Amino acid sequence: MPFVVRWPGKVEPGSSSAQIICLTDLLATAAAIVGDSLGRDAGVDSYNLLPALLDGQVEQIREATVHHSINGSFAIRKGKWKLINCPGSGGWSVPKPGSSEEAGLPLIQLYDLGSDAGETRNLVGEYPEVSSELMLLLEGYIQKGRSTPYPEYVTESGKKFMVRVDKSLGASIQKLTVETREFEIVNDTYDLGELDPVENVFLSDLDGDRFEEIYITARSAGSGSYGSIYGFASNRDKSVSEIYVPEPGEASRILTPAKAENYE
């Protein structure tokens, strides 16, 4: 389906682009137009299209596009290839789910849209490596709960933290890893294991040493009455160390009364 843009003075009249886009991209694009940025968990499948609209970028902005049918079946398109994770249409068109026309069809469909836009020739048997690549990509998107890259948290000195959240265990439990980049001596990945859903991620220099730390807060999905804080401190931008943050109930046991008064 074509996408038509009219933006006098910005988009060249009569120009065209081969970008594969999705309507979800309008959110990130509109945010970029007004100079805003999306939050960590906002627009997780939305890409900013301005490089293609204003600068004529030819390289694909999207890695791939995920489609979702009315009965819950998924499909994924990358370049000319489209993988459909069901034997029929997954919706109202023939062959409908559960119909006699669908019975006996391959469980996976693969089409070359460059030469077969009508999706008439299933190539899943001829290109198993393409099918495997697209299926792994789709499963990866589902696992991390997004198709856009994880956001980077960049300190004032240019050091980077990548917070990766695995949502494959459901809404109440997540797996969390923190990856560091650009530190001068050691960059590593820290596995925090299974924890409550992440509520917020932020950088701050709470200890006042002029090197920002990263803090991650998590809150229980049920009552929301239980929360945890995880942190990593910069060792003068050489490496990072995990910050021990005591549970609120531990404060009275491990801190002196004078110090406990300042614990929040």
NUMIVO-639432 format. One record per residue (C-alpha): y, x, z; residue in one letter. Coordinates in Angstrom, 2 decimals. Last residue first. Example, Ala and Ser with C-alpha at 12.3 -4.5 7.8 and 13.67 -1.06 7.14 Angstrom:
+---------+---------+---------+----+
:      yy :      xx :      zz : aa :
+---------+---------+---------+----+
:   -1.06 :   13.67 :    7.14 :  S :
:   -4.50 :   12.30 :    7.80 :  A :
+---------+---------+---------+----+
***
This chain:
+---------+---------+---------+----+
:      yy :      xx :      zz : aa :
+---------+---------+---------+----+
:    6.79 :   14.95 :   51.47 :  E :
:    6.55 :   17.78 :   54.01 :  Y :
:    9.78 :   18.62 :   55.78 :  N :
:    8.70 :   17.19 :   59.14 :  E :
:    5.38 :   18.98 :   58.80 :  A :
:    7.15 :   22.33 :   58.97 :  K :
:    8.45 :   21.72 :   62.48 :  A :
:    5.14 :   20.19 :   63.59 :  P :
:    3.18 :   23.23 :   62.32 :  T :
:    1.25 :   22.60 :   59.14 :  L :
:   -2.51 :   22.46 :   58.58 :  I :
:   -3.54 :   19.38 :   60.55 :  R :
:   -0.40 :   17.21 :   60.26 :  S :
:   -0.17 :   17.92 :   56.54 :  A :
:   -3.81 :   17.14 :   55.81 :  E :
:   -3.27 :   13.39 :   55.56 :  G :
:   -0.68 :   13.88 :   52.82 :  P :
:   -3.25 :   15.91 :   50.86 :  E :
:   -2.33 :   19.57 :   50.63 :  P :
:   -0.84 :   21.04 :   47.44 :  V :
:   -2.40 :   24.40 :   46.58 :  Y :
:   -0.57 :   25.83 :   43.59 :  I :
:   -2.70 :   27.32 :   40.83 :  E :
:   -1.52 :   30.70 :   39.66 :  S :
:    0.13 :   31.63 :   36.37 :  V :
:    0.55 :   34.83 :   34.34 :  S :
:    3.26 :   37.38 :   33.55 :  K :
:    6.14 :   34.87 :   33.53 :  D :
:    7.31 :   35.98 :   37.02 :  R :
:    3.98 :   34.73 :   38.36 :  N :
:    4.55 :   31.22 :   37.05 :  S :
:    3.31 :   28.48 :   39.33 :  A :
:    0.72 :   25.79 :   38.56 :  F :
:    0.66 :   22.41 :   40.27 :  G :
:   -1.54 :   19.44 :   41.05 :  Y :
:   -0.41 :   16.38 :   43.01 :  I :
:   -2.65 :   13.52 :   44.13 :  S :
:   -2.21 :    9.80 :   44.70 :  G :
:   -3.82 :    6.93 :   46.58 :  Y :
:   -2.20 :    3.51 :   46.93 :  S :
:   -2.45 :    2.63 :   43.25 :  G :
:   -4.59 :   -0.34 :   44.23 :  S :
:   -7.12 :    0.35 :   41.51 :  G :
:   -6.15 :    3.03 :   38.97 :  A :
:   -5.65 :    5.73 :   41.59 :  S :
:   -2.57 :    7.87 :   41.00 :  R :
:   -2.19 :   11.30 :   39.44 :  A :
:    0.79 :   13.67 :   39.52 :  T :
:    1.00 :   16.87 :   37.51 :  I :
:    3.45 :   19.65 :   38.38 :  Y :
:    4.47 :   22.64 :   36.25 :  I :
:    6.32 :   25.56 :   37.80 :  E :
:    9.60 :   27.02 :   36.57 :  E :
:   10.58 :   30.63 :   37.16 :  F :
:   14.03 :   31.10 :   38.75 :  R :
:   12.46 :   31.84 :   42.18 :  D :
:   13.82 :   28.62 :   43.67 :  G :
:   10.52 :   27.31 :   45.05 :  D :
:   10.98 :   23.92 :   43.39 :  L :
:   11.68 :   25.35 :   39.95 :  D :
:   10.66 :   22.23 :   38.02 :  S :
:    8.56 :   21.19 :   35.06 :  L :
:    7.12 :   17.69 :   34.81 :  F :
:    3.93 :   15.69 :   34.24 :  V :
:    3.56 :   12.08 :   35.38 :  N :
:    0.97 :    9.38 :   36.08 :  E :
:   -2.31 :   11.06 :   35.23 :  V :
:   -5.24 :    8.71 :   35.85 :  P :
:   -7.41 :    9.68 :   38.85 :  D :
:   -9.45 :   12.86 :   38.68 :  L :
:  -12.43 :   14.48 :   37.02 :  E :
:  -12.36 :   18.26 :   36.53 :  G :
:   -9.27 :   20.42 :   37.01 :  L :
:  -10.32 :   22.85 :   34.28 :  D :
:   -7.81 :   25.68 :   33.89 :  Y :
:   -7.38 :   27.36 :   30.51 :  T :
:   -5.96 :   30.89 :   30.33 :  D :
:   -3.12 :   33.09 :   29.23 :  N :
:   -2.75 :   36.45 :   30.96 :  V :
:   -0.29 :   39.30 :   30.44 :  I :
:    3.04 :   38.11 :   28.99 :  E :
:    2.70 :   34.34 :   29.19 :  F :
:    3.08 :   32.82 :   25.70 :  E :
:    0.52 :   30.06 :   26.26 :  R :
:   -1.10 :   28.30 :   29.21 :  T :
:   -3.78 :   25.61 :   29.04 :  E :
:   -4.20 :   22.87 :   31.63 :  V :
:   -7.36 :   20.74 :   31.66 :  T :
:   -7.85 :   17.21 :   32.92 :  L :
:  -10.78 :   14.82 :   32.87 :  K :
:   -9.91 :   11.19 :   33.48 :  Q :
:  -11.24 :    8.40 :   35.71 :  I :
:  -10.02 :    4.79 :   36.08 :  S :
:   -9.46 :    3.74 :   32.47 :  A :
:  -12.72 :    4.99 :   31.00 :  G :
:  -14.76 :    8.21 :   30.89 :  L :
:  -13.50 :    9.14 :   27.40 :  S :
:   -9.91 :    9.57 :   28.59 :  K :
:   -9.78 :   13.38 :   28.31 :  D :
:   -6.27 :   14.57 :   29.20 :  V :
:   -5.00 :   17.93 :   27.97 :  R :
:   -1.87 :   19.41 :   29.53 :  V :
:   -0.53 :   22.29 :   27.44 :  M :
:    1.83 :   24.61 :   29.31 :  F :
:    4.19 :   26.95 :   27.47 :  K :
:    6.44 :   29.86 :   28.37 :  K :
:    9.80 :   29.89 :   26.57 :  G :
:   12.03 :   31.17 :   29.38 :  S :
:   13.46 :   27.70 :   30.06 :  E :
:    9.89 :   26.42 :   30.38 :  T :
:    8.09 :   24.62 :   27.59 :  V :
:    5.83 :   21.64 :   28.26 :  Y :
:    3.87 :   21.06 :   25.07 :  E :
:    2.78 :   17.56 :   24.12 :  P :
:   -0.84 :   17.03 :   23.05 :  Y :
:   -1.10 :   16.76 :   19.29 :  P :
:   -1.02 :   13.28 :   17.70 :  T :
:   -4.28 :   11.37 :   17.29 :  S :
:   -4.42 :   10.02 :   20.85 :  R :
:   -6.79 :    8.95 :   23.61 :  G :
:   -8.36 :   12.39 :   24.10 :  K :
:  -11.92 :   11.17 :   23.56 :  Q :
:  -11.05 :    8.63 :   20.89 :  I :
:   -9.19 :   11.24 :   18.83 :  Y :
:  -12.10 :   13.65 :   19.19 :  G :
:  -14.60 :   11.00 :   18.11 :  E :
:  -12.55 :   10.41 :   14.95 :  L :
:  -12.43 :   14.14 :   14.18 :  L :
:  -16.16 :   14.50 :   14.79 :  L :
:  -16.83 :   11.58 :   12.43 :  M :
:  -14.54 :   13.07 :    9.79 :  L :
:  -16.25 :   16.45 :    9.85 :  E :
:  -19.75 :   14.94 :    9.88 :  S :
:  -19.01 :   12.71 :    6.89 :  S :
:  -17.53 :   15.64 :    4.98 :  V :
:  -20.63 :   17.74 :    5.69 :  E :
:  -22.91 :   14.90 :    4.64 :  P :
:  -21.34 :   14.81 :    1.16 :  Y :
:  -23.92 :   13.32 :   -1.21 :  E :
:  -25.53 :   10.89 :    1.20 :  G :
:  -22.22 :    9.50 :    2.44 :  V :
:  -20.94 :    9.07 :   -1.11 :  L :
:  -20.68 :    5.25 :   -1.13 :  N :
:  -19.47 :    4.19 :   -4.56 :  R :
:  -17.35 :    1.03 :   -4.90 :  T :
:  -14.42 :    1.87 :   -2.62 :  E :
:  -11.81 :    0.31 :   -4.93 :  G :
:   -9.71 :    3.47 :   -4.86 :  A :
:  -12.59 :    5.44 :   -6.37 :  D :
:  -11.34 :    8.68 :   -7.92 :  S :
:   -8.82 :    9.84 :   -5.35 :  G :
:  -10.17 :    7.40 :   -2.78 :  L :
:  -13.37 :    9.43 :   -2.44 :  D :
:  -15.43 :    7.12 :   -0.26 :  Y :
:  -17.77 :    7.54 :    2.70 :  L :
:  -19.64 :    4.67 :    4.36 :  Q :
:  -21.78 :    4.81 :    7.50 :  I :
:  -24.48 :    2.35 :    8.65 :  L :
:  -26.01 :    2.28 :    5.18 :  P :
:  -26.59 :   -1.29 :    3.87 :  L :
:  -29.83 :   -3.10 :    4.75 :  G :
:  -28.18 :   -6.34 :    5.84 :  A :
:  -24.50 :   -6.51 :    4.88 :  E :
:  -24.99 :   -9.10 :    2.13 :  E :
:  -27.06 :  -11.24 :    4.51 :  S :
:  -24.04 :  -11.46 :    6.80 :  S :
:  -23.75 :   -9.99 :   10.29 :  G :
:  -20.35 :   -8.44 :    9.64 :  P :
:  -18.90 :   -9.66 :    6.33 :  K :
:  -19.84 :   -8.02 :    3.02 :  P :
:  -17.48 :   -9.35 :    1.76 :  V :
:  -13.98 :   -9.64 :    3.22 :  S :
:  -13.15 :  -11.15 :    6.60 :  W :
:  -13.65 :   -8.11 :    8.81 :  G :
:  -15.81 :   -5.05 :    9.47 :  G :
:  -16.20 :   -4.66 :    5.72 :  S :
:  -19.89 :   -3.81 :    5.81 :  G :
:  -22.17 :   -1.00 :    7.03 :  P :
:  -19.92 :    0.29 :    9.85 :  C :
:  -18.09 :    3.53 :   10.69 :  N :
:  -16.01 :    3.78 :    7.54 :  I :
:  -15.09 :    7.30 :    6.36 :  L :
:  -12.22 :    7.73 :    3.89 :  K :
:  -11.67 :   10.93 :    1.93 :  W :
:   -8.76 :   11.72 :   -0.38 :  K :
:   -6.69 :   13.35 :    2.34 :  G :
:   -8.07 :   12.36 :    5.72 :  K :
:   -8.89 :    8.71 :    6.30 :  R :
:  -10.67 :    7.30 :    9.34 :  I :
:  -12.50 :    4.02 :    9.85 :  A :
:  -13.30 :    2.15 :   13.04 :  F :
:  -15.12 :   -1.11 :   13.70 :  S :
:  -13.71 :   -3.40 :   16.39 :  G :
:  -14.46 :   -6.77 :   14.79 :  N :
:  -10.93 :   -7.17 :   13.40 :  I :
:  -10.96 :   -3.72 :   11.82 :  S :
:   -9.40 :   -0.48 :   13.08 :  H :
:   -8.04 :    2.25 :   10.81 :  H :
:   -7.38 :    5.84 :   11.88 :  V :
:   -5.14 :    8.12 :    9.82 :  T :
:   -5.61 :   11.88 :    9.50 :  A :
:   -3.80 :   15.18 :   10.11 :  E :
:   -0.52 :   13.41 :    9.54 :  R :
:    2.50 :   15.33 :    8.27 :  I :
:    0.79 :   16.20 :    4.98 :  Q :
:    2.44 :   19.17 :    3.29 :  E :
:    4.93 :   18.01 :    0.65 :  V :
:    8.07 :   17.91 :    2.79 :  Q :
:   10.84 :   16.23 :    0.80 :  G :
:   13.57 :   17.25 :    3.24 :  D :
:   14.99 :   13.87 :    4.23 :  L :
:   12.09 :   11.43 :    3.94 :  L :
:    9.22 :   13.91 :    4.28 :  A :
:   10.68 :   15.82 :    7.22 :  P :
:   11.87 :   12.49 :    8.67 :  L :
:    8.37 :   11.06 :    9.00 :  L :
:    7.96 :   11.55 :   12.77 :  N :
:    4.35 :   10.83 :   13.69 :  Y :
:    3.04 :    7.99 :   15.87 :  S :
:   -0.49 :    7.82 :   17.27 :  D :
:    0.41 :    8.66 :   20.90 :  V :
:    3.60 :    6.63 :   20.55 :  G :
:    4.42 :    6.82 :   24.25 :  A :
:    2.11 :    8.65 :   26.66 :  D :
:    4.15 :   11.84 :   27.11 :  R :
:    7.46 :   10.08 :   26.50 :  G :
:    9.04 :    9.81 :   23.08 :  L :
:   12.11 :   11.82 :   22.20 :  S :
:   15.55 :   10.53 :   21.23 :  D :
:   17.96 :   11.76 :   18.58 :  G :
:   18.66 :    8.34 :   17.07 :  V :
:   16.77 :    9.16 :   13.86 :  I :
:   14.03 :   10.96 :   15.79 :  A :
:   13.27 :    7.84 :   17.84 :  A :
:   13.15 :    5.76 :   14.65 :  A :
:   10.65 :    8.22 :   13.14 :  T :
:    8.50 :    8.29 :   16.28 :  A :
:    8.27 :    4.48 :   16.29 :  L :
:    7.98 :    4.09 :   12.50 :  L :
:    4.86 :    6.25 :   12.48 :  D :
:    2.76 :    3.32 :   13.76 :  T :
:    3.20 :    1.79 :   10.30 :  L :
:    0.93 :    4.51 :    8.94 :  C :
:    1.55 :    7.36 :    6.51 :  I :
:   -0.23 :    9.26 :    3.74 :  I :
:    2.46 :   11.43 :    2.17 :  Q :
:    2.43 :   11.55 :   -1.63 :  A :
:    6.20 :   11.19 :   -1.84 :  S :
:    8.61 :    9.61 :   -4.28 :  S :
:   12.24 :    9.97 :   -5.32 :  S :
:   14.11 :    7.30 :   -7.28 :  G :
:   17.15 :    7.39 :   -4.99 :  P :
:   17.34 :   10.50 :   -2.75 :  E :
:   17.02 :    9.57 :    0.93 :  V :
:   20.03 :   10.35 :    3.12 :  K :
:   23.25 :    9.22 :    1.48 :  G :
:   22.00 :    5.69 :    1.07 :  P :
:   18.78 :    5.01 :    3.03 :  W :
:   16.37 :    2.80 :    1.10 :  R :
:   12.70 :    3.35 :    1.88 :  V :
:    9.68 :    1.68 :    0.25 :  V :
:    6.13 :    2.11 :    1.56 :  F :
:    3.37 :    1.53 :   -0.97 :  P :
:    0.00 :    0.00 :    0.00 :  M :
+---------+---------+---------+----+
***
